């Protein structure tokens, strides 16, 4: 009986050591993933692939600013982005992770800006 008891005690101790080792490995993997994510954000500036809505492009900067101001006055809930893509000034709207999200906003925006369309772009997710 003593021998069976010592055998069970030995098995419980081994199980405990294996469980602790497994927890340490999991913690190490989590730490490595966190470090990889931090490095990725450092390299990409926190940007990722996504979608925006293009509401204007043209060579006239004043026209682009006018469109941007008109849009901001009408749709203040959306972020606007102004870019110079030689030779055009481009006004983009929003930061969408999926095309479906962008499409939902596009339907609202097209009531005032009928030529707006969805483009792939680098975004800063919220």
C-alpha positions in Angstrom: 0.0 0.0 0.0 2.9 2.4 0.8 4.4 1.7 -2.5 1.2 2.5 -4.4 0.9 5.7 -2.4 4.5 6.7 -3.2 3.9 5.9 -6.9 0.8 8.1 -7.0 2.6 10.9 -5.2 5.5 10.6 -7.7 3.1 10.8 -10.7 1.3 13.8 -9.3 4.7 15.6 -8.9 5.7 14.8 -12.4 2.3 16.1 -13.7 2.8 19.3 -11.8 6.3 19.8 -13.2 5.1 19.2 -16.8 2.2 21.6 -16.3 4.5 24.3 -15.0 6.8 23.7 -17.9 3.9 24.0 -20.3 2.8 27.3 -18.7 6.3 28.7 -19.0 6.5 27.8 -22.7 3.1 29.4 -23.3 4.2 32.6 -21.5 7.4 32.6 -23.5 5.5 32.3 -26.8 3.1 35.1 -25.8 6.0 37.3 -25.0 7.6 36.5 -28.4 4.4 37.3 -30.2 4.0 40.7 -28.3 7.6 41.6 -29.3 7.0 40.6 -33.0 3.8 42.7 -33.0 5.7 45.7 -31.5 8.4 45.3 -34.1 5.8 45.1 -36.9 4.1 48.3 -35.7 7.5 50.0 -35.5 8.4 49.1 -39.1 5.0 49.9 -40.6 4.2 53.0 -38.5 1.0 51.3 -37.3 -0.4 51.2 -40.7 -2.1 48.2 -42.4 -3.8 47.3 -45.6 -7.4 48.6 -45.8 -9.8 50.8 -47.8 -10.7 54.4 -48.1 -13.2 56.3 -50.2 -11.8 58.7 -52.9 -14.0 61.7 -53.2 -11.7 63.9 -55.3 -8.6 64.0 -57.4 -7.3 66.7 -59.7 -4.3 69.0 -60.3 -5.9 72.1 -58.6 -5.0 72.2 -54.9 -7.6 74.9 -54.2 -10.3 72.8 -55.7 -9.1 69.8 -53.6 -9.3 72.0 -50.4 -12.7 73.2 -51.4 -14.0 69.6 -51.8 -12.3 68.7 -48.5 -14.0 71.6 -46.6 -17.4 70.9 -48.2 -17.1 67.2 -47.2 -16.0 68.0 -43.6 -18.9 70.4 -43.2 -21.4 67.8 -44.4 -19.9 64.6 -43.0 -18.0 65.6 -39.9 -18.0 62.0 -38.5 -15.5 60.8 -41.2 -11.7 61.4 -41.2 -10.4 63.1 -44.3 -6.9 62.6 -45.8 -5.3 64.9 -48.3 -2.5 63.4 -50.4 -0.4 64.6 -53.3 0.0 61.9 -55.9 1.9 63.6 -58.7 0.4 65.4 -60.5 -3.0 65.2 -58.6 -4.3 66.3 -55.3 -6.3 63.5 -53.8 -9.0 63.6 -51.0 -9.6 60.3 -49.3 -12.1 59.5 -46.6 -12.2 57.1 -43.7 -10.1 54.2 -42.5 -11.9 50.9 -43.2 -10.5 47.4 -42.5 -13.0 45.7 -44.9 -14.5 46.6 -48.2 -17.9 46.0 -46.7 -17.4 48.8 -44.1 -16.2 51.1 -46.8 -19.2 50.2 -49.0 -21.7 51.1 -46.2 -20.1 54.6 -45.9 -19.9 55.0 -49.7 -23.6 54.7 -50.0 -24.1 57.6 -47.6 -21.4 59.7 -49.2 -22.6 59.2 -52.8 -25.7 61.2 -52.0 -23.5 64.4 -52.0 -20.4 63.1 -53.9 -21.8 60.8 -56.6 -18.4 60.2 -58.2 -16.9 58.8 -55.0 -15.4 55.3 -55.1 -13.5 52.8 -52.9 -9.8 52.4 -53.2 -7.2 50.2 -51.4 -4.9 52.2 -49.2 -2.7 52.0 -46.1 -4.9 52.8 -43.0 -4.5 53.5 -39.3 -7.0 51.3 -37.6 -8.8 52.6 -34.6 
